[in-house]
């Protein structure tokens, strides 16, 4: 599951197993996690991917951005 989400099998999973021991179990040399932890990891990975997408977008500035403000004008 972790590899399909794009996690490495090293440090990040080790730290999650250490922080949340009730959500992981080892059977026959394979680690399993609860459905709740799998959903949490998937949502976090999705958030990280969305952040990368937003960083790559071109900024869109509002109309009149950078023009001097006229604070003394009456409307």
C-alpha positions in Angstrom: 0.0 0.0 0.0 2.8 2.4 0.9 4.7 1.8 -2.3 1.5 2.4 -4.4 1.0 5.8 -2.6 4.6 6.7 -3.4 6.1 6.4 0.1 9.5 4.9 0.6 9.8 1.7 2.6 12.5 3.3 4.8 12.3 6.1 7.3 8.9 7.5 6.8 7.1 4.2 7.4 9.4 3.4 10.3 8.6 6.7 12.0 4.8 6.1 11.4 5.1 2.7 13.0 6.9 4.2 15.9 4.4 7.0 16.4 1.2 5.0 15.8 2.0 1.5 17.0 -1.7 0.6 17.4 -2.3 1.0 13.7 0.4 -1.4 12.5 1.0 -5.2 12.9 3.6 -7.5 11.5 2.5 -11.0 10.3 4.8 -13.4 8.4 7.5 -10.7 7.8 4.9 -8.3 6.3 3.7 -5.1 7.8 -0.1 -4.4 7.7 -1.8 -1.2 8.8 -5.4 -0.3 9.7 -7.8 1.1 7.1 -7.9 4.4 9.0 -4.1 4.7 8.8 -4.2 3.8 5.1 -6.8 6.5 4.4 -4.9 9.1 6.4 -1.7 8.3 4.5 -3.6 8.5 1.2 -5.1 11.9 2.1 -1.8 13.3 3.2 -0.1 12.2 -0.1 -3.0 13.7 -2.1 -2.5 17.0 -0.2 1.2 17.0 -1.0 0.5 16.4 -4.7 -2.0 19.2 -4.8 0.5 21.6 -3.2 3.1 20.8 -5.9 0.5 21.4 -8.6 -0.4 24.8 -7.1 3.2 25.8 -6.8 3.7 25.2 -10.5 0.7 27.3 -11.5 1.2 30.8 -12.9 0.1 33.5 -10.5 -3.0 35.5 -11.4 -3.0 39.0 -10.0 -6.2 41.0 -9.4 -7.2 43.9 -11.7 -5.2 47.0 -10.9 -2.6 45.2 -8.9 0.5 47.4 -8.5 -1.2 50.7 -9.4 -0.7 53.5 -6.8 -3.5 53.8 -4.3 -5.5 57.0 -4.3 -6.5 57.3 -0.7 -7.8 60.9 -0.9 -10.3 60.3 -3.7 -14.0 60.3 -2.9 -16.3 57.7 -4.4 
